[in-house]
Amino acid sequence: MLLKVHVIFTMGLCALVASSLDSEAIIGIAIIQSIIVNYAIDQLGHRGGVRIPRTHSPTGALITGLSTAPLALLAKVTPIYVTAVALIGALAGLSHLLLDSMTENGIYVRGRRRAISHFRFNDNALNQAFMIMGVAMLLIALIIIR
């Protein structure tokens, strides 16, 4: 998937989950996490244009996502908010893998590449479908919080 699709889809998904906490601050942090986690996974997880297990595996994506937990300092620093921010970060990392698992290069599971389907990373219809889903989830999250 294209990086912008990862970011938009993850923004929507994480904002929707964050909206259940009834906190605009957590939704804002979820949006920031979506950007940071997706860029980090792609910047740290490619060598010569090829995905590597460092961040394109469940463990790597979880660690990358959980590393954004200090963003909770931007909101209320209570155990529930720190936990929520950490879990939303983990969700951001795993959503990146979900989208990459749809492509022909897949993701790494136990050291081997696995793919749910084998679309090209730049398949226009697939990228548009996930962007639309991301925007829809983001709009729903914003409606819920209002």
TORKOL-4160 file (C-alpha; in steps of 0.2 Angstrom, whole numbers, padded with zeros to 4 digits, m for minus):
146
<pt num="1" X="0000" Y="0000" Z="0000"/>
<pt num="2" X="0005" Y="0018" Z="m0002"/>
<pt num="3" X="0011" Y="0027" Z="0013"/>
<pt num="4" X="m0003" Y="0040" Z="0012"/>
<pt num="5" X="m0015" Y="0026" Z="0012"/>
<pt num="6" X="m0007" Y="0018" Z="0028"/>
<pt num="7" X="m0008" Y="0035" Z="0036"/>
<pt num="8" X="m0026" Y="0039" Z="0032"/>
<pt num="9" X="m0033" Y="0022" Z="0035"/>
<pt num="10" X="m0024" Y="0021" Z="0052"/>
<pt num="11" X="m0030" Y="0038" Z="0057"/>
<pt num="12" X="m0048" Y="0033" Z="0054"/>
<pt num="13" X="m0046" Y="0017" Z="0063"/>
<pt num="14" X="m0037" Y="0024" Z="0078"/>
<pt num="15" X="m0048" Y="0039" Z="0080"/>
<pt num="16" X="m0063" Y="0028" Z="0079"/>
<pt num="17" X="m0056" Y="0017" Z="0093"/>
<pt num="18" X="m0051" Y="0033" Z="0103"/>
<pt num="19" X="m0068" Y="0040" Z="0101"/>
<pt num="20" X="m0074" Y="0027" Z="0114"/>
<pt num="21" X="m0064" Y="0036" Z="0127"/>
<pt num="22" X="m0074" Y="0052" Z="0124"/>
<pt num="23" X="m0058" Y="0062" Z="0124"/>
<pt num="24" X="m0054" Y="0074" Z="0110"/>
<pt num="25" X="m0036" Y="0074" Z="0117"/>
<pt num="26" X="m0034" Y="0055" Z="0114"/>
<pt num="27" X="m0042" Y="0057" Z="0096"/>
<pt num="28" X="m0029" Y="0070" Z="0093"/>
<pt num="29" X="m0015" Y="0059" Z="0099"/>
<pt num="30" X="m0021" Y="0044" Z="0089"/>
<pt num="31" X="m0020" Y="0055" Z="0074"/>
<pt num="32" X="m0002" Y="0060" Z="0078"/>
<pt num="33" X="0002" Y="0042" Z="0082"/>
<pt num="34" X="m0005" Y="0036" Z="0065"/>
<pt num="35" X="0007" Y="0047" Z="0056"/>
<pt num="36" X="0022" Y="0043" Z="0067"/>
<pt num="37" X="0020" Y="0024" Z="0067"/>
<pt num="38" X="0017" Y="0022" Z="0049"/>
<pt num="39" X="0032" Y="0033" Z="0044"/>
<pt num="40" X="0043" Y="0024" Z="0057"/>
<pt num="41" X="0038" Y="0007" Z="0050"/>
<pt num="42" X="0042" Y="0012" Z="0033"/>
<pt num="43" X="0058" Y="0021" Z="0036"/>
<pt num="44" X="0065" Y="0008" Z="0048"/>
<pt num="45" X="0058" Y="m0007" Z="0039"/>
<pt num="46" X="0064" Y="m0006" Z="0021"/>
<pt num="47" X="0082" Y="m0009" Z="0014"/>
<pt num="48" X="0085" Y="m0006" Z="m0004"/>
<pt num="49" X="0066" Y="m0004" Z="m0007"/>
<pt num="50" X="0062" Y="m0021" Z="0000"/>
<pt num="51" X="0053" Y="m0024" Z="0017"/>
<pt num="52" X="0063" Y="m0032" Z="0031"/>
<pt num="53" X="0056" Y="m0040" Z="0047"/>
<pt num="54" X="0062" Y="m0027" Z="0058"/>
<pt num="55" X="0046" Y="m0018" Z="0057"/>
<pt num="56" X="0036" Y="m0028" Z="0045"/>
<pt num="57" X="0032" Y="m0042" Z="0057"/>
<pt num="58" X="0019" Y="m0043" Z="0071"/>
<pt num="59" X="0033" Y="m0040" Z="0085"/>
<pt num="60" X="0042" Y="m0026" Z="0076"/>
<pt num="61" X="0025" Y="m0017" Z="0072"/>
<pt num="62" X="0019" Y="m0019" Z="0090"/>
<pt num="63" X="0036" Y="m0012" Z="0097"/>
<pt num="64" X="0035" Y="0002" Z="0085"/>
<pt num="65" X="0017" Y="0006" Z="0090"/>
<pt num="66" X="0020" Y="0005" Z="0108"/>
<pt num="67" X="0035" Y="0016" Z="0107"/>
<pt num="68" X="0023" Y="0031" Z="0105"/>
<pt num="69" X="0016" Y="0028" Z="0122"/>
<pt num="70" X="0025" Y="0044" Z="0129"/>
<pt num="71" X="0013" Y="0054" Z="0118"/>
<pt num="72" X="0001" Y="0051" Z="0133"/>
<pt num="73" X="0010" Y="0066" Z="0141"/>
<pt num="74" X="0001" Y="0077" Z="0129"/>
<pt num="75" X="m0016" Y="0072" Z="0138"/>
<pt num="76" X="m0020" Y="0067" Z="0155"/>
<pt num="77" X="m0006" Y="0057" Z="0163"/>
<pt num="78" X="m0017" Y="0044" Z="0171"/>
<pt num="79" X="m0015" Y="0025" Z="0170"/>
<pt num="80" X="m0030" Y="0023" Z="0159"/>
<pt num="81" X="m0024" Y="0037" Z="0146"/>
<pt num="82" X="m0006" Y="0030" Z="0146"/>
<pt num="83" X="m0014" Y="0012" Z="0143"/>
<pt num="84" X="m0025" Y="0019" Z="0130"/>
<pt num="85" X="m0012" Y="0028" Z="0120"/>
<pt num="86" X="0000" Y="0013" Z="0121"/>
<pt num="87" X="m0014" Y="0001" Z="0114"/>
<pt num="88" X="m0019" Y="0014" Z="0101"/>
<pt num="89" X="0000" Y="0014" Z="0096"/>
<pt num="90" X="0000" Y="m0005" Z="0095"/>
<pt num="91" X="m0016" Y="m0004" Z="0084"/>
<pt num="92" X="m0008" Y="0008" Z="0073"/>
<pt num="93" X="0007" Y="m0004" Z="0070"/>
<pt num="94" X="m0004" Y="m0019" Z="0067"/>
<pt num="95" X="m0015" Y="m0009" Z="0055"/>
<pt num="96" X="0000" Y="m0006" Z="0044"/>
<pt num="97" X="0003" Y="m0024" Z="0044"/>
<pt num="98" X="m0015" Y="m0028" Z="0039"/>
<pt num="99" X="m0013" Y="m0017" Z="0024"/>
<pt num="100" X="0004" Y="m0023" Z="0019"/>
<pt num="101" X="m0003" Y="m0041" Z="0020"/>
<pt num="102" X="m0014" Y="m0037" Z="0006"/>
<pt num="103" X="0000" Y="m0034" Z="m0006"/>
<pt num="104" X="0011" Y="m0047" Z="m0015"/>
<pt num="105" X="0026" Y="m0044" Z="m0004"/>
<pt num="106" X="0016" Y="m0047" Z="0012"/>
<pt num="107" X="0023" Y="m0046" Z="0029"/>
<pt num="108" X="0035" Y="m0057" Z="0040"/>
<pt num="109" X="0027" Y="m0070" Z="0051"/>
<pt num="110" X="0039" Y="m0081" Z="0060"/>
<pt num="111" X="0053" Y="m0076" Z="0048"/>
<pt num="112" X="0043" Y="m0080" Z="0032"/>
<pt num="113" X="0034" Y="m0069" Z="0021"/>
<pt num="114" X="0015" Y="m0071" Z="0022"/>
<pt num="115" X="0001" Y="m0062" Z="0012"/>
<pt num="116" X="m0018" Y="m0063" Z="0013"/>
<pt num="117" X="m0019" Y="m0058" Z="m0005"/>
<pt num="118" X="m0007" Y="m0053" Z="m0019"/>
<pt num="119" X="m0011" Y="m0036" Z="m0025"/>
<pt num="120" X="0002" Y="m0024" Z="m0031"/>
<pt num="121" X="0007" Y="m0011" Z="m0018"/>
<pt num="122" X="0001" Y="0003" Z="m0029"/>
<pt num="123" X="m0016" Y="m0005" Z="m0035"/>
<pt num="124" X="m0027" Y="0010" Z="m0038"/>
<pt num="125" X="m0043" Y="0002" Z="m0033"/>
<pt num="126" X="m0037" Y="m0006" Z="m0017"/>
<pt num="127" X="m0028" Y="0010" Z="m0011"/>
<pt num="128" X="m0044" Y="0020" Z="m0015"/>
<pt num="129" X="m0055" Y="0008" Z="m0005"/>
<pt num="130" X="m0044" Y="0008" Z="0010"/>
<pt num="131" X="m0042" Y="0027" Z="0009"/>
<pt num="132" X="m0061" Y="0029" Z="0009"/>
<pt num="133" X="m0063" Y="0017" Z="0024"/>
<pt num="134" X="m0050" Y="0028" Z="0033"/>
<pt num="135" X="m0059" Y="0044" Z="0029"/>
<pt num="136" X="m0076" Y="0036" Z="0034"/>
<pt num="137" X="m0070" Y="0030" Z="0051"/>
<pt num="138" X="m0062" Y="0047" Z="0054"/>
<pt num="139" X="m0078" Y="0056" Z="0051"/>
<pt num="140" X="m0088" Y="0044" Z="0062"/>
<pt num="141" X="m0076" Y="0046" Z="0076"/>
<pt num="142" X="m0077" Y="0065" Z="0074"/>
<pt num="143" X="m0096" Y="0064" Z="0074"/>
<pt num="144" X="m0096" Y="0052" Z="0090"/>
<pt num="145" X="m0085" Y="0064" Z="0100"/>
<pt num="146" X="m0096" Y="0079" Z="0096"/>
